[in-house]
Amino acid sequence: MIIEHIGISVSKPVEMAQWYKNNLGCKIQFKSGSEAEAKRLYRRLTEQGA
């Protein structure tokens, strides 16, 4: 099976990405920047009810 894209809003995105890599053999194709930037995006999305 090939999964092209996965997007999950989590409070610890860096740790979650590493978990997927370590446990499911996923390859990280894109990093959005710093962990602080990812957390800001997470907060913005969760505040909007996304």
PyMOL commands that set and color helices and strands:
alter all, ss='L'
color gray80, all
select helices_A, chain A and resi 13-24+35-47
alter helices_A, ss='H'
color red, helices_A
deselect
rebuild
show_as cartoon
